[in-house]
Amino acid sequence: MSVKKTIKQKICILGLGYIGLPTASVLASSGFQVLGVDCKHTLVDTINRGLVHIHEPGLHTLVQAAVHSGNLVARFEPEPADVFLIAVPTPLRKEGDRVEVDLGNVEAAVKAVTPHLQKGNLVILESTSPPGTLEDLVAPLLEQGGLKAGSDFYAAYCPERVLPGRTMKELIENNRIIGGYDPASARKAEALYRHFVEGEIILTDARTAEMVKLAENIYRDVNVALANELSTICEKLGINAWEMIRLANLHPRVHLHQPGPGVGGHCISVDPWFVISRYPDESRMLSLARRINDERPVIVAELVVRLLEGIPDPVVTLMGVAYKGNIDDTRESPALRVLDELRGRGITCRIYDPHVLALSEETNNLAAAFSSSDCALLLADHDEFRYLYPRELGKIMRRRVVVDTRSCLERALWEEHGFTYHLLALGLERDCR
Ligand SMILES: NC(=O)c1ccc[n+]([C@@H]2O[C@H](COP(=O)([O-])OP(=O)(O)OC[C@H]3O[C@@H](n4cnc5c(N)ncnc54)[C@H](O)[C@@H]3O)[C@@H](O)[C@H]2O)c1
């Protein structure tokens, strides 16, 4: 294919986090000259030594190879390039009940690119953004450099949909939506992604692509809220919600999600606000879903408090504080909200999370976390937890109580070793089989 011959183009990637660094390493290993830019000094040093600051299977090997080959270099400032790709954070700003999207990082990154922009360049926004951001914010800021979007330079919004923990695989295999500032921009961006994307690439306009990304995460947030609400109703009815959902999903056109301790992460719990904050009157279902999912950590904490009633100076061991299983990411984690709730009620908490080592070195110390504990509370379904030995844990814990908020543990095994097993959203089971 002729596109493959444009190799050694220079690509400048702004933001070397969970999205930017994997993308930089994949592009560098496809033969591009990649300049990674980040404002964090320690991170730039780490990457230039061939190391990584985030845990993502396969990432370290690729970054190491890219840096050693000379195709990936990290710096603090952008330089002239053929393509600029922006993957900086787009967090929320909360003031009381007011929630707004903070596009300050996107603005700063675009302003840093503008002086280097040349005719024929392509600028890609990958940061999740409210609909209209490419047209109304990014392109006008770039045009302040004197070039015109659509005629002098190309611009596109290309949302990222990777699943943390599978990023390196999904970057390549997932289907891609590309929203162009104009059709020529979309085709230009498509040519770049074709170098490493094996999934389908679908072209549209920027505003639609921006909304597609948000709609995907809104769909998931609303469906988790539905599962959580059904599970509360099931509890009142004395029905096992997990079993009810399993049976309902046998219907060929039903796909209920799973209940749990809440929704976290950088995307699903955040992205609905990109729409709610701008269209509050039209986002009634979105707001309600957010509220239902946000209440879950309090429901979990209240369950634990009830179970520990009457125990003097109770100690709880939180198993997993990442926002979901097998990752090290604690952003917006419901587990951290459970932690706050329990501590706020005077309960001593310890953390056992073999993936999240950034909080403290102690989080990987199983004996210290479980010793003299009154309750093991599973909040993230890390694979390691399935292979724990309840017999050994029972010996060092003060009480054999386990609460499973993810339906992750093998109940019979824990009960066999004297544990009282509590599954979130489990009513009084009726065995009619
Ligand atoms: N993490 C995911 O799984 C995921 C998935 C889809 C979309 N997204 C979106 O991608 C974007 C990036 O997310 P992330 O998870 O990679 O964030 P991140 O926090 O892991 O990384 C962002 C990096 O950008 C750097 N940065 C901030 N401002 C900068 C600037 N002006 N110039 C250069 N660097 C700057 C930060 O120092 C940080 O290292 C967000 O909009 C997010 O919503 C993330």
The ligand as an SDF file (V2000), in Angstrom:
LIG
                    3D

 44 48  0  0  0  0  0  0  0  0999 V2000
   -7.5510    6.2860   30.1660 N   0  0  0  0  0  0  0  0  0  0  0  0
   -8.4920    5.7920   29.3620 C   0  0  0  0  0  0  0  0  0  0  0  0
   -8.7710    4.6010   29.4040 O   0  0  0  0  0  0  0  0  0  0  0  0
   -9.1860    6.6750   28.3300 C   0  0  0  0  0  0  0  0  0  0  0  0
  -10.0080    6.0590   27.3770 C   0  0  0  0  0  0  0  0  0  0  0  0
  -10.6220    6.8390   26.4290 C   0  0  0  0  0  0  0  0  0  0  0  0
  -10.4230    8.2300   26.4300 C   0  0  0  0  0  0  0  0  0  0  0  0
   -9.6320    8.8000   27.3710 N   0  0  0  0  0  0  0  0  0  0  0  0
   -9.4490   10.2570   27.3180 C   0  0  0  0  0  0  0  0  0  0  0  0
   -8.1240   10.5340   26.8780 O   0  0  0  0  0  0  0  0  0  0  0  0
   -7.6430   11.7310   27.4980 C   0  0  0  0  0  0  0  0  0  0  0  0
   -6.3460   11.4300   28.2250 C   0  0  0  0  0  0  0  0  0  0  0  0
   -6.6100   10.4870   29.2460 O   0  0  0  0  0  0  0  0  0  0  0  0
   -5.4540    9.6920   29.9980 P   0  0  0  0  0  0  0  0  0  0  0  0
   -6.1410    8.6270   30.7610 O   0  0  0  0  0  0  0  0  0  0  0  0
   -4.3810    9.3250   29.0410 O   0  0  0  0  0  0  0  0  0  0  0  0
   -4.9190   10.8300   30.9850 O   0  0  0  0  0  0  0  0  0  0  0  0
   -3.5920   10.7820   31.8720 P   0  0  0  0  0  0  0  0  0  0  0  0
   -3.8480   11.6720   33.0350 O   0  0  0  0  0  0  0  0  0  0  0  0
   -3.1820    9.3680   32.1130 O   0  0  0  0  0  0  0  0  0  0  0  0
   -2.4730   11.4350   30.9380 O   0  0  0  0  0  0  0  0  0  0  0  0
   -2.5320   12.7070   30.4710 C   0  0  0  0  0  0  0  0  0  0  0  0
   -1.1270   13.3010   30.4600 C   0  0  0  0  0  0  0  0  0  0  0  0
   -1.2190   14.5930   29.8900 O   0  0  0  0  0  0  0  0  0  0  0  0
   -0.2740   15.4400   30.5350 C   0  0  0  0  0  0  0  0  0  0  0  0
   -0.6370   16.8260   30.2650 N   0  0  0  0  0  0  0  0  0  0  0  0
   -1.6050   17.5910   30.8250 C   0  0  0  0  0  0  0  0  0  0  0  0
   -1.6340   18.8000   30.2520 N   0  0  0  0  0  0  0  0  0  0  0  0
   -0.6730   18.7970   29.3020 C   0  0  0  0  0  0  0  0  0  0  0  0
   -0.2120   19.7670   28.3570 C   0  0  0  0  0  0  0  0  0  0  0  0
   -0.7960   20.9510   28.2700 N   0  0  0  0  0  0  0  0  0  0  0  0
    0.8090   19.4300   27.5580 N   0  0  0  0  0  0  0  0  0  0  0  0
    1.3930   18.2170   27.6260 C   0  0  0  0  0  0  0  0  0  0  0  0
    0.9990   17.2620   28.4960 N   0  0  0  0  0  0  0  0  0  0  0  0
   -0.0240   17.5550   29.3060 C   0  0  0  0  0  0  0  0  0  0  0  0
   -0.3490   15.0060   31.9810 C   0  0  0  0  0  0  0  0  0  0  0  0
    0.8340   15.3480   32.6700 O   0  0  0  0  0  0  0  0  0  0  0  0
   -0.5160   13.4750   31.8420 C   0  0  0  0  0  0  0  0  0  0  0  0
    0.7060   12.8080   31.9010 O   0  0  0  0  0  0  0  0  0  0  0  0
   -8.7600   12.2000   28.4200 C   0  0  0  0  0  0  0  0  0  0  0  0
   -9.5460   13.1490   27.7730 O   0  0  0  0  0  0  0  0  0  0  0  0
   -9.5640   10.9340   28.6570 C   0  0  0  0  0  0  0  0  0  0  0  0
  -10.9060   11.2170   28.9780 O   0  0  0  0  0  0  0  0  0  0  0  0
   -8.9810    8.0600   28.3040 C   0  0  0  0  0  0  0  0  0  0  0  0
  1  2  1  0
  2  3  2  0
  2  4  1  0
  4  5  1  0
  4 44  2  0
  5  6  2  0
  6  7  1  0
  7  8  2  0
  8  9  1  0
  8 44  1  0
  9 10  1  0
  9 42  1  0
 10 11  1  0
 11 12  1  0
 11 40  1  0
 12 13  1  0
 13 14  1  0
 14 15  2  0
 14 16  1  0
 14 17  1  0
 17 18  1  0
 18 19  2  0
 18 20  1  0
 18 21  1  0
 21 22  1  0
 22 23  1  0
 23 24  1  0
 23 38  1  0
 24 25  1  0
 25 26  1  0
 25 36  1  0
 26 27  1  0
 26 35  1  0
 27 28  2  0
 28 29  1  0
 29 30  1  0
 29 35  2  0
 30 31  1  0
 30 32  2  0
 32 33  1  0
 33 34  2  0
 34 35  1  0
 36 37  1  0
 36 38  1  0
 38 39  1  0
 40 41  1  0
 40 42  1  0
 42 43  1  0
M  CHG  2   8   1  16  -1
M  END
$$$$
